Every structure is written in C-alpha cells, then in structure tokens.
Amino acid sequence: MTAHRARLTEFDIRRLIKATDDDERASAAHKLCRSIDRADLTDEDREAAQKIMRVLANDAAELVRRALAITLKSSDLLPRDVARILASDVDSIALPIIGSSPAFSDEDLIEIVRAGSAVRQVAIAARPTVSRDVADVLSTDGCETAVRTLASNDNADLSEKAMGNVVDRFGQSAEVVAALAYRQVLPLDITERLVALASDAVREHLITRHAVAPETAIRLSNFARERATVDLIDQAGASADLATFVAQLNSRKALTASLLLRALARGKMTLFEHGIAELSSTPHQRAWLMVHDAGPLGLKAIYDRAGLPPRLFQAFRAGVDTWRQLSAEGKDTSGEVFREQMLERFLTQRPNAPRDDLAYLMERLDQPASNPARLSAVNAA
C-alpha cells in the first residue's frame, strides 16, 4: 500500500475524547491507530503520534486500550514505555503486544518470563524472533507449554545449553521431545540424547534428518529395552560418509557378518561393498570389482580375505546373485520397492542364514509399506 502523508495534531486527541461511549472511543482509537501506522510521518508527526498512544494506553476503557494493542502490536512506532504499560495490563491487551511488539528489549522480555505467567511465557516463546538470551531464560524458567512452543519455533535462537536444559527438564514429555527433534538444526549431542527419549516415529526422523554418531547407534542398537532400537543398517544409509561410518563400526567390532548379510538381503549393496572392503583392507573400488566384475571367484576371494564365516558364503552368494538379477531387469536399485523385492526373492531361496538374521529379515518384510503406491508396486512385482 502506498504510504500517505498525514498531519497528527492535538485535534486527533480531542476528536477521540469527544466519543460518547467505550465502543465509540474504541472504534475511533482503532481508526486513528491504523491511520498512524500507515502514515508517512515526519519527526514532528511521530512525536504527536506517540503522545496519542500514551493517552490511549492510560484510557480507563479496556476496549480502547485493546484497540491500541491490537492495531499497533507489530508497529515500530510504539514507544517502549507504552509497550511496557500495555504488557502489564490484562491478558487480552498484554498478549498481542508481548507476542509481537519490537519495542521490547531482551531485559523487558526476560522480566516478563520470570514473572511466571504461563500464557505470557508462551506468547514470548512464539514471537517472530526470540533472541538467545531470552531463549536461555525460557529454557530454565518457562512452563512446559512455553518450552514446547519455544522448541517448535525455528526462529528462536536456542543455544546447545538451552536445548540441554529443555531435555533435562522435560525429557519425559513426548510433546516437548518431538518439538525439539523437528527443529531444522540440532547439535549432535542433543540429537543423540533425543534418540534415546523419542518415540519410534520421531526417532526415525532424527536418524534420517540428523544422523547420529556411529558409536551412539551401536550403543542404542545393542541396548535392550521395550521399544524398538536403532537399526544400524538404516543408520548407515543416512550417513553422508559411508566409508567412515563403516570404519567406525569396525573399530567397535560392530561390523559383523550378520550385519552385512542383513544389509545385503535388504538391497543395501553399497553398505555391503564398503563393509567387505573395510574387513579385507581393500580399497572400495577394488572391492567393487571383485564383488561384481571378477567372475565367480572374485566374490569368494574377497569374502575369504575379509575373514567372514565360510558357512555363510552361500547365503552371501545368493544375496549378490539376487541383487544382480533384479538390477539386470532394470529395477531402480535405490528405491524402497527394490528393497522389498530384493528381500522377498532372497527369502524365497531359503538361504542358509542364522535364525536370528532370518527372523530380522522376516520382521522387516512384514513391516507395512509407507504408502499405498509403494505397496501396489511391490505386489505387482
């Protein structure tokens, strides 16, 4: 909207005072404040406008003060002293100002947080921007609803310390944990703490969106508890540097034949390649050639070099052959449908695999498809 010039004088105040009842004065206040906010003011006009605001902020009628608060809640014309007056008013007047006004300093907002009103803490936590200092205080002094709102606000500058406070105070709250987990950016330490606390759905988001450290994934995958643990195969797939991830798995003795067989049966060929390369101390490119292009003896040679159990070789052979057959049929080896088809064909061959691994693979096969389109594609294969 094009700005317009307006002269604001004592006449504007007198015009407002002449209104005969609260509703009329509130309507006049709203129109006047809207005119002020849209006007292209000179310094003199601005001073007059702020004088009007001070009069309205001290009006006896709640409707008039609310008209001021609602209309100018986001305006940079509102003076700090007027914002503070309105912030100390009843909630219907204070909350719009507390939640939006740029007039407040961090000290003002911190003072409001520490005063302890839950609804006012929530209003501050939901502001268009929340500074680090204010977020720190909210994380320690805010009620659960305010902290959940803060965690959900990606425009709130949460330090790692503040996030730690949130987890310390409300780690048992599924809503707070989920709000924090879905932030755009999370420090690694916070991610790892949340993985142990989150629901299955939120945990899946965390390990996909914010890959946790291999040692944490190993610890959680081996930590018996009632709910599902982290699947190292899925976690490896989320890693940006698979070679490093696999090396760390190996250094912690978690790069086992069982892990590699499960990965291969689920179509995770790249993980299998990196794993067997790591175990055989062979560069990945050479390992790839021996698995795929070195004839029938290449896979056996690198398998033996990797020190994998001889009794499981035929199961690995079946996995590699199944992957090749599907690939030769033109299947997209990177998709979920491929992984379903790979797992189905592998299991129909009755591979000589350990019972625990077969149980794991059957469980993965029995998990429902994430969407109807995927299920239809699998059934049609």
N, C-alpha and C positions, 0 to 999 in steps of 0.2 A: 504494500500500500504506500502510495506516495505521501511523504511527510508534508504537513502543512504548518504554517506559522500561526501562532496564537498568542495573544497578549493575556497574561493572567494577572489580575489585579485584585484589590480588596473587594471589588464588585462581585467576584466569584464567591467569595466567602459570604457576603451579605445575601446573595441570591440563595445560597444553601440554607442559611439561618431562617429565611422567610418561610420555608416549608412548614406546614401546619402540623403534620404528624410524623411518626417514625418511618412509616412506609414511604411517604413522600420524600423525606430527607434522605432515606437510604437510596431511593431511585435517583435523586438529584446527585448524591455522592457518587454513585456508580457512573453516571454520565460524565460528571466532572472529572473523575479519576481516569476514565477511559480517554477523555479529551486530553488530559495532561500527558498520559502515556504515549499518545500518538503525535503530540505536538513537537514541532522543531523549535526547541526553547533556546532563548538567549540566556546568558548568565542571570540577568535580572528576572526573566520569566521563571527560571529554575528555582531561584530563591523564593519567589512568590508561591510557586507550586508546593515547595516543601513547607512553607508556612501553612498552606491549606491542609496538607497531610497531618501536620501536628494538631491542628484544630480537630480534624476528623478522628484522629487516634484517641482523643480525650472526650469525644462526644459521649453523652450519657446513654444514647441508644445503642444497644448491641448490633442492631441491623445496620446502622451507619458504619460502625467500626468494621463489621464483617464485609460490607461493600468495599471499604478501603483495602482490607486484607486480600480479598479475592481478586479484585481488579488489578492491584499492583504487586501481587505476590512474587512475580518474577522480574519486576522493573528495577533497573539500576538507578532510577530516580529516588527510590525510597531511602531516606536517610537512616543511618544506623540507629540513632536514638529512637526513631519512630518504629523501626523493626523490633527493637528491644521492648518497647512499650506493648506492641501487639503480641509479642511472644510470651508476655506474662499475663495475657488476657485469657479468657475461657477458651477451651479447646477448639470450638467452631471458628474462632478468629485466629488463634495461635497456630494451629496446624498448617494451614496453607502457607503462612509466612515462614514457619520453621522448615517446611519441606522444600521451599523453592527460593527464598529471597537471597540474592547475592550480597546483601548488606552486612550479613553477619561475619565476624571474624572467627577464626578457629576457636579462640578463647570463649566467645559467646556460645558457640555450639557445644563445646566441652562442658561449660557451665550448665547448659540445659540437660545434657546427658546425665551428669552427676546429680542433678536434682531428682532423678529417679522416676519420672513419669514414663510409663511404658509406651503410651501412644506417641509421645513426643520423641522418645528414642527411636521408634520405628520411622517417624517422619524424617528424622535426620539420616537414618541409615538408608533411606530411599531417595535422598537428594540426587539431583542430576550429576553432581560430583561430590565425593567425600574425600577429604584430604587424609594423608597418612596419620597425622596426629589425632584427628577426630576418630578415625577408624580404630586406632590403637586403644583409645579410651572406651569406645563402644565394645570392643572385644573383651575388655576386662570388666566393665560396669554395666553393659547393656543386658536387658532381659533376653530370654531365649528367642522371642519373636523378632526383636530388633536385631539380634545377632544373625538369625536366619535371613532376614531382609538384607543385612549388610553383605553376607556371603553371596547372596544372589545378585548383588549389584556389581556388575563388572566395571562400573565407573567409580567404584570405591577403591582407593589405593591401600590395599591390605599388604602390610609387610609380612614376612615369614613369621616374625614373632607374633603378630596379631592372629595369623592363621593358627599358629600353635596354641594360642590362648583359646581360640574357638574350639579346637579339638579337645583341649584339656577340660573345658567347662561343659561342653555339650556333645562329646563324642558318642554318648549313648542315644542321642536324638537322631533318628533316621532322617528327619527333615533337614536338620542342620548339616549333617554329613553329606546328604545329596546336594544341598545348595552349594556347599564348598567344592564338592567334587566336580560340579559342572561349570566352574569358573574357566575362563579362557586360558589362564596361565596359572600353573601351580608349581611351587618348588618341589624338587624330587623328594625331600624328606617328608613334606606334607602329603604328597601322593602316596608314599609308602605307608604312612600312618593310616590314611583313609582306606587303603586297600584292605587292611585288617578289620576295619569297622563297617564297611559299606555292605549294602545288600548285594545280591548276586548281579542284578541289572546295573547298579551303579559301579560295582567292581569291574564289570566287563567294559563299561565306558572308560574307567580310569586306565586300565591296562591297554586299551586301544588308543585313547587320546593322549595319555601321559604315561608312556612306557616306564615301568618301574625297573629298578636295577636288578640284574640277574640274581644276585645273592638274596635279594628280598623275595623274588619269585620262587627261588629254590626253597627258601625257608617256609614260605606260605604253602607251597605245593606239598611239602612233607609234613606240615603241621596238621595233625588230625584234629578235626573239630566237626561240629554238627553240620555246618553249611558247606557248600562247595568251596574247594580251594582253587588257587590259581593254576591254570593249565599251562605248563611250560611251553607246550607246542604253540598254543595261541599267543603266549607272551613273546616267543621268538619271532613269530610272524609280525608282531607290532614293532619289532626292533629296527631302528634305522641303520644299524651297523651289525649285520648278522654274524660276520666273522668274529667280531669282538665278543658278541653275546655268547657264541658257541665256545670261544676260548675261555671265557669266564665260567661257563658251565663245566668245562673240562677241568679247570683248576680246582673246582669244588666237587669233583667226582660225581657230577650230575649228568654228564654226557654218556649215558648208558646205552647198551644195545636195545633195551626196552624202549627208551625214549626215541631212538632213531627208527625203530620198527613202527612204532605208533605214528610217528611223523610221516614216514613213507606211505603207510597204509591210508593216511588221510590226504595223500596227494601233495605233501609238503616236500617236494623233491629238492628244492634249494636248501632247505634245512638239512636234509639227509646228506646232500653233497658236501656242505660245509662241515657237517659233523664227522663224516668219514675222512675228509681232508685233514681235519684237526687231529683226529685219533691216529692217523697214519703219518702225521708230519709231512704232508704233501701239499703243495700249492693247490688252491681251489681249481684253477684251470686244468691242471694235470689230473686231478681227481675227477673232474667232469668228463674228461676224455676217457678215462678208464671205466667209468660207470656207463657211458653212452656210446663211445665210438671205438672201443678197443677189442671188439669181438666178445665171444662168450667167456674168455678167460680174464678179460680186463677187470670185471667186477669181482671175480674170485680173488684176483691178485691183490687188489687194494683192500678188499674185505679182510683177507688174512693179515695184511700189513697193519691194519687198524686194530688187530687183536680182538676182533669180535668173535663170539662163540660159534664154533663150526656147526653145532646142531641147529643153529638158526639161519644158516646160509640159504637154505631152500625157501624159507619164508621171505627173506630179503629179495631173493631172485624172483619170486612171484610178484612182489611189490613193484620191482623195477620193470618187469615184463608187462604188468597191468598198466603201469603209467605209460609205457611206450605204445601199447595198443590203443589206448584212449587218445593219446597225442596224435597217432597216425590217422585216427578217424576224424581229425580236425577239431577236436574238443578244445575249448578255451581252458588251458591248464591253470589259469589264475582265478577262476570263478568258484563260487560256492557249489554250483551244480556239478562241476567237475569233481570236487572233493566228495560229494555224495556218491557219484557214480564210481569213483575210484574205490571208495570204502566198500560199496556193495559188491563189486566184482572181486575185490581182494578176499572178502569173507566167504564168498561162494566157492572159492577154491579150497576151502578148509585147510588153511596154511598151518604148518606145524609150529605154532607160536605158543608161548606160555599162556596159561589160563587167565592170569591177571590182565595180560595185554589184550586177549580176545574179549574179556569182559569190558575192558575200557572201550574198545572199538565198537562193540555192540551197543554200549551205552551212548556213544557219540552218534551212531547210526539211528538210534531210537529218539534222539532229541528232535523236537518238532522243527520243521522248516520255518525260517523267519518271516516268510510271506507266502501267499497262495501261488504267486507266479513261479517262485522257486520250486515249490512242491510239485506243481504241474510239470515243470521241466524235468525234474528228477524222475517222476513216474513215467514220463513219455520216453525216457532214455532206454 
